[in-house]
Amino acid sequence: MDISTIEKALLNLSLEERLQVLTQLFPQEKIVFSTSFGQEDQAILYAIASQSLPIQLFTLDTGRQFQESYELMDLTSRKYQITIDTYFPKTESVEKLVKEKGFNSFYSSVENRKECCFIRKMEPLSRALQGAKVWITGLRAEQSENRANMPIVEWDEQRQLIKINPLIDWTFDELNQYLVDHKIPQNPLHKKGFISIGCAPCTRAIAEGEHPRAGRWWWENSQKECGLHA
């Protein structure tokens, strides 16, 4: 099935309908959803769990996340009675990085930060996506300049799978209303100015008027991406 056919099938549908159609288009294939428990991902998790869709759920635990994030993970799993597989970085890779460069090497350069992201995120993601045909993400066009022109359906050449962005055309107001309407649990850090939440050492609250991604890797002048969706 080509990308344009899938895209046409998903346009002008609700989030729930988009996810339903995906499971109908790929009934025998492995469909996965990666969640970081941000607002977008919480909306998608609800849509999957409330319909009991056959979509495998996973998250990446870098080992350096906020306590509030861990509490939300447990709360979400209990509330929806779902299993969310957790992928961790390889112990030997983390030990080698810390031994050679220390615990906070990511502050020194963009290259060091990307090295840490690769060890703690990229490599575990590769393992999590093994065997998957379709990968669902919580990307929205409004989130950053890098994501502004992303389509709802794309071919991930590197990973050789179809990537679906079912919220790509949603505004923040639409997302927030959906969360409120369905009483979906959210990270309490959002109310403290943490719009985009990543690892604790690499995330700060943003000031009024700042870009939503300004709080990620705030000390560097970069595209504000770790590589997962670059």
N, C-alpha and C positions, 0 to 999 in steps of 0.2 A: 504494500500500500504506500503510495507516494505522499509526501508532506502536504501538498496542496489539497489533496482529498481529505486528509485528516483535519486540516485547518477549516475547510468549508463545513465539515461536520460539527465543529465546535463553536463556530461563530454564532453570535446572537442567542447563546444559551446561558442559563444560570450556572453558577458554580457546581451545584449538585448535578445538573444535567450534563455538564461537560465531563465530570468524573464518571457518571453512568455510561455515557457514550464510549469513553475510553475502554471500559471493561467489556463493552459489547464488541468494539472493534478488534480487541486483542484478548479474546476469551481464553486462549491457551498459552498466552505469553506471560512472562514475569513482569509485572508493573510494580514499581517501587516509588515511594514518596519519602524524601529526605526532609526532616524537620529540625529546625534549630529552636523551635518553640517561640518564635517571634509572632507578632500579631497576624501576619499573613499565613504563617504555617499553622497557627492555632485555628484559623478559619477553615483551612483545607482539612485539617485533622477532624474537625467537627463534621464537615460534609462527608468525609469518608466513613467515620465511625457511626454517624446517625443513619447511614444507609447500609451499613455492614458490607461495604464493597470489598472485593477480593484484591486489595492492594496492600503490598507489604510495606511496613513502616520501619524507618530506622533513623537514628540520630548519631552524630559524631560527638564524642566526649573528649575534648582536648586535654582535660585534666587541669585546666586553669579557668574554669567558668565561675560565674557568680553563684553564691549559695541560693539566691532567689531563683536562679535558673533551674537548679537541681530540685528545689521544692516544687516548682511548676511542672517539671517532668513527672514527678510522682503523683501530683494532684491530677494531672491530665490522664495518666494511665488508669488511675482509680476511677475517675469520673466516668470515663467512656468504656471501661472494662476492656482495654485493648493492650496488645503486646507491641512494644516499640523496641526493636533490636538496637543495641548500643555498640558502636565500633570505637575502639580505643587506638591510639598510636602504638607502634611497636616499642616495647620497653627498651630494647637495646639501642634503638635510634634516639630516643629521648635521653638515655643515659650518656650516649656518646656526645650529643649536642651540649648537654650541661657540663660534661667533663671538659670539653674543649673550649666552650665559649661562655659558660656561666648560665644562670637562670634567665637573665634578661637581655640576651644578645640582640633581640629584635629592636631594641631602642637605638642600636648603634648605626644601622644602615637599612635601606630598603631590601638589600640582598639578604641580610641576616633575618629580617622579618619574614621574607618570603620562604627562607629555608625552614624557619619554625613552622610557618603555615603548611608547608609541604609535609613535614613530619607529622604534625598534629591533625591535619585536615585532609590534604590531598591523597596521601597514601591510604589512610583508612577509607576514604571515599571510594577509591579504586576497588578495594576489597568488597565494600558494600554493594557496588554496582555490578559485580561479576554475575553474568548470566541474565541480566535485566535487558528487556527489550524497550521498555518505556520508563523514563525517569520524570517524575512530577516535581516541580519546584514551586516556591512561593514568591518568585520574582514579580515585581511590578515596574512598569515603565517610569513611574514618578520617582523611584528610589534613587537613581543616579543617572548621570549623563551616559554612562556605559550601557545602561539598560533601557534607555529611552526608545531605541528603535528595535528592541528585541521582539520577535513575532510570538504568537501564541504557541506555535509549533516550529521546532527547528531540529536539524540533524546534527548531532554531536559527533563530528568526525573522529576526534581523539578517542572517544569512548565507544564509538560504533553503536549508538542507540538513539532513539527518538526522545527528545526533551520537550516536555509540555509545561507551559507557563500559564495555568488557567486563570491567574489573577493579573496578568500583564496589563490589561486594559482597565483595571479598577482604579478609582481615585482613592485617596486616603479617607475621604469622607464616606465613601461607599463601604470601604473596609470597616471603618469604625462603627458604622450603623449596623453592619452584619454582626459584629462582635457583641454589640449591645442587644440586638434583637434576640440572639440565641443564647445570651448569658454565658458566653464563652470565657473561661478563665484566662487571665493575662498576667504577664510578669509585672509585679508592683514597681519595678524599676522604670517602666514606661511613664508613670506619673511623676517621676523624679527627673525627667529630661533625657532618659536613655531611650531613644527611639529605635536605633539599630544596636542590638546587644550581641556582643561577641565574647571573647575572652576578657576576664576582669582586668588584666594589666594593659589591655589594648583598647579599652572602651571607656569613654567619659560621657557625661551628660552634655547636651548641647544647649546653647543659649537661644533665646527667642530670636527667630529670623535666620538662624544657621541652617545649613543644609542637613537633612536627616542623616547623611553619612559622615558628617563632619566630626562626629565623636569617635569614629573608627580610625585607629592609627593616626591620631590627631597631630603627632609630632613630625609627620613626614608629608612631603608634597608628592602625592602619588594618585593613582586612580581609585584608591580606597577599595581594592579588591584583594582577596586572598588567593584567587586562582580557581575557586570552585566554579565560578560562572564567567570567567574572563573570556 
